[in-house]
Amino acid sequence: MQNQYNGSLTGTDSTANSFFLRGALPVSAFGGDWLVRATLPINNFPDPVKGGKTTGLGDFNVFAAYLIDTGNPNLSFGIGPQITAPTATKDATGSGKWSAGLANVLFNTATPGFQWGYLLTWQASFAGESDRADVNSGAFQPLLIKQVGNGWYLRSTAIWTYDFETDNYNIPIGFGAGRVVTKPNVTINYFIEPQYSVASDGDGQMEWGVFAGVNFQFAK
């Protein structure tokens, strides 16, 4: 359960919020190992037609990254397809389009006390409502984690975005903290990460925000 609050949007005097119900699961299929992640957002976005803001389900996204054997147990690298379904309950909270693309993930745990990696995604629309704008977008999420002891850690994971249709982009930088707590059969990870945009172009881009959440990892 994660939440992205955008306290200021470029070109507007409004805010936005997305609450993510998200699950990730390693699976074995087609002779290999995969990481599957699914996300369903609940969005509170400005409504460009009716004015004000509106709340509703967003578009459902899932990707499956095939984990390639790197020969290094400390290095995980995966790539595979992703698809987004137009499940939004309001026009303002979703794209109205079916989109498909690729997801690429890398994570390195070789250095004790410091982990790093990234999640890179791209998708483009191929079907959906003909009167809605086409989708062709990319996102890059650097993952920087520094362990500081007793389960506490520092983090920077803000998502950089680029819209290939409009050339709009946003590059935020995050700096936050979290803690991992181990319980019988479950590991709990809670965090908060303030973020600030250092470069952007186009209306509706986040100027500053806060990413926070709590993750539960269940033992098999």
C-alpha positions as CSV (number, residue, x, y, z in Angstrom):
1,M,0.0,0.0,0.0
2,Q,1.7,3.1,-1.3
3,N,0.7,6.8,-1.7
4,Q,2.0,9.5,-4.0
5,Y,0.9,13.0,-3.0
6,N,1.7,15.9,-5.4
7,G,1.4,19.1,-3.5
8,S,1.8,21.4,-6.5
9,L,1.3,20.9,-10.3
10,T,2.9,23.1,-12.9
11,G,0.5,25.4,-14.8
12,T,-2.3,24.9,-12.2
13,D,-3.1,25.8,-8.6
14,S,-4.2,22.3,-7.9
15,T,-2.8,19.1,-6.2
16,A,-3.1,15.4,-7.0
17,N,-3.0,12.1,-5.1
18,S,-2.6,8.5,-6.1
19,F,-3.1,5.6,-3.7
20,F,-1.6,2.4,-5.1
21,L,-2.7,-1.1,-4.2
22,R,0.3,-3.0,-5.4
23,G,1.5,-6.6,-5.4
24,A,4.7,-8.3,-6.5
25,L,5.3,-12.0,-6.8
26,P,8.2,-14.2,-8.1
27,V,6.9,-17.0,-10.3
28,S,8.4,-19.8,-12.3
29,A,6.9,-20.2,-15.8
30,F,8.0,-21.1,-19.4
31,G,11.2,-22.6,-18.1
32,G,12.4,-19.5,-16.2
33,D,11.9,-17.2,-13.2
34,W,9.8,-14.1,-13.5
35,L,9.0,-11.1,-11.3
36,V,5.3,-10.1,-11.8
37,R,4.0,-6.8,-10.4
38,A,0.5,-5.5,-10.6
39,T,-0.8,-2.0,-9.6
40,L,-4.3,-0.6,-9.2
41,P,-4.4,3.1,-8.3
42,I,-7.1,5.1,-6.7
43,N,-6.6,8.6,-8.1
44,N,-7.7,12.1,-6.9
45,F,-6.9,14.3,-9.9
46,P,-8.0,17.7,-11.3
47,D,-10.9,17.5,-13.7
48,P,-10.1,19.5,-16.8
49,V,-13.7,19.4,-18.1
50,K,-15.9,19.9,-15.0
51,G,-13.3,21.8,-12.9
52,G,-12.3,21.0,-9.4
53,K,-11.0,17.5,-8.6
54,T,-12.5,14.0,-9.0
55,T,-11.7,10.7,-7.4
56,G,-11.9,7.2,-9.0
57,L,-10.1,4.1,-9.9
58,G,-7.2,4.5,-12.3
59,D,-5.8,2.2,-15.0
60,F,-4.7,-1.3,-14.0
61,N,-1.1,-2.1,-14.9
62,V,0.9,-5.3,-14.7
63,F,4.4,-6.3,-15.9
64,A,6.3,-9.6,-16.0
65,A,10.1,-9.3,-16.0
66,Y,12.0,-12.4,-17.0
67,L,14.9,-12.7,-14.6
68,I,18.1,-13.4,-16.6
69,D,20.8,-15.5,-14.9
70,T,23.7,-13.0,-14.6
71,G,26.0,-15.5,-12.9
72,N,26.2,-13.1,-9.9
73,P,23.8,-13.9,-7.0
74,N,24.0,-10.2,-6.0
75,L,22.8,-8.9,-9.3
76,S,19.2,-9.2,-10.5
77,F,18.3,-8.2,-14.1
78,G,15.0,-8.7,-15.7
79,I,13.0,-7.6,-18.8
80,G,9.6,-8.4,-20.1
81,P,6.2,-7.2,-21.3
82,Q,3.8,-4.8,-19.5
83,I,0.2,-4.0,-20.2
84,T,-2.2,-1.3,-18.9
85,A,-6.0,-1.7,-19.0
86,P,-8.4,1.2,-19.0
87,T,-10.1,0.4,-15.8
88,A,-10.5,4.1,-14.7
89,T,-14.0,4.9,-13.4
90,K,-13.7,8.6,-14.4
91,D,-12.2,10.2,-17.5
92,A,-9.9,12.4,-15.4
93,T,-8.4,9.4,-13.5
94,G,-7.3,7.3,-16.5
95,S,-6.2,7.4,-20.1
96,G,-9.1,5.6,-21.7
97,K,-6.6,3.5,-23.7
98,W,-5.2,0.0,-23.7
99,S,-1.4,0.3,-23.7
100,A,1.4,-2.2,-23.9
101,G,5.2,-2.0,-23.7
102,L,8.3,-3.2,-21.8
103,A,9.6,-3.2,-18.3
104,N,13.3,-3.6,-17.3
105,V,14.5,-4.0,-13.7
106,L,18.0,-4.2,-12.3
107,F,19.0,-4.5,-8.6
108,N,22.5,-4.8,-7.1
109,T,23.1,-6.0,-3.5
110,A,26.9,-6.6,-3.8
111,T,27.9,-3.7,-1.5
112,P,27.1,-4.4,2.2
113,G,24.8,-1.6,3.5
114,F,24.0,-0.1,0.1
115,Q,21.7,-1.4,-2.6
116,W,21.0,0.3,-6.0
117,G,19.2,-0.3,-9.2
118,Y,16.4,1.0,-11.4
119,L,13.0,0.2,-12.9
120,L,12.7,1.4,-16.6
121,T,9.3,1.2,-18.3
122,W,7.8,2.2,-21.7
123,Q,4.3,1.8,-23.1
124,A,2.2,3.0,-26.0
125,S,-1.5,2.8,-26.6
126,F,-2.9,0.4,-29.2
127,A,-6.7,0.5,-28.6
128,G,-9.3,2.3,-26.6
129,E,-11.5,5.4,-26.8
130,S,-10.7,7.2,-30.1
131,D,-11.4,10.7,-28.8
132,R,-8.8,10.3,-26.0
133,A,-5.1,11.3,-26.4
134,D,-2.7,8.6,-27.5
135,V,-0.3,7.2,-24.9
136,N,3.5,6.9,-25.6
137,S,5.4,7.4,-22.4
138,G,8.5,6.2,-20.5
139,A,9.4,6.2,-16.9
140,F,12.8,5.7,-15.1
141,Q,12.9,5.0,-11.4
142,P,16.4,5.0,-9.8
143,L,16.5,2.9,-6.7
144,L,19.1,4.0,-4.1
145,I,18.9,2.4,-0.6
146,K,21.5,3.0,2.2
147,Q,21.2,0.9,5.4
148,V,22.0,2.9,8.6
149,G,21.4,0.2,11.2
150,N,18.7,-1.3,13.4
151,G,16.4,-1.8,10.4
152,W,16.5,1.9,9.4
153,Y,17.5,3.0,5.9
154,L,17.7,6.1,3.7
155,R,16.2,6.0,0.2
156,S,15.8,7.9,-3.1
157,T,13.3,6.4,-5.6
158,A,11.5,9.3,-7.3
159,I,10.2,8.4,-10.8
160,W,11.4,10.4,-13.8
161,T,8.9,10.6,-16.7
162,Y,8.9,11.5,-20.4
163,D,5.9,11.8,-22.7
164,F,6.9,11.0,-26.3
165,E,3.6,12.5,-27.6
166,T,4.0,15.9,-26.1
167,D,7.8,16.0,-25.1
168,N,6.7,16.9,-21.6
169,Y,8.9,15.6,-18.9
170,N,9.6,15.7,-15.2
171,I,12.8,14.8,-13.2
172,P,12.1,14.8,-9.4
173,I,14.7,13.9,-6.8
174,G,13.7,12.2,-3.6
175,F,15.3,11.8,-0.2
176,G,13.5,9.8,2.5
177,A,13.8,7.2,5.2
178,G,12.2,3.9,6.2
179,R,12.5,1.0,8.5
180,V,12.2,-2.8,8.1
181,V,10.6,-4.8,10.9
182,T,10.7,-8.6,10.9
183,K,7.8,-10.5,12.5
184,P,6.9,-14.2,12.3
185,N,6.1,-15.0,8.7
186,V,6.1,-11.4,7.6
187,T,8.5,-8.5,7.0
188,I,7.1,-5.0,7.3
189,N,8.7,-2.1,5.5
190,Y,7.4,1.4,6.0
191,F,8.8,4.6,4.6
192,I,8.3,8.2,3.7
193,E,10.1,10.1,0.9
194,P,9.7,13.8,0.2
195,Q,10.4,14.7,-3.5
196,Y,11.2,17.8,-5.4
197,S,11.3,18.4,-9.2
198,V,14.6,19.7,-10.4
199,A,13.6,20.0,-14.1
200,S,10.2,19.7,-15.9
201,D,8.3,20.9,-19.0
202,G,4.6,21.0,-19.6
203,D,1.5,21.6,-17.5
204,G,0.4,19.2,-14.8
205,Q,3.9,18.1,-13.7
206,M,4.7,17.6,-10.0
207,E,6.7,20.5,-8.5
208,W,7.0,18.8,-5.1
209,G,5.4,15.7,-3.5
210,V,5.6,13.0,-0.8
211,F,5.8,9.3,-1.5
212,A,5.0,7.0,1.4
213,G,3.8,3.6,2.1
214,V,3.9,0.3,3.9
215,N,4.9,-3.0,2.3
216,F,4.3,-6.5,3.6
217,Q,6.5,-9.4,2.5
218,F,5.1,-12.8,3.5
219,A,7.2,-15.9,3.9
220,K,6.3,-19.0,1.9
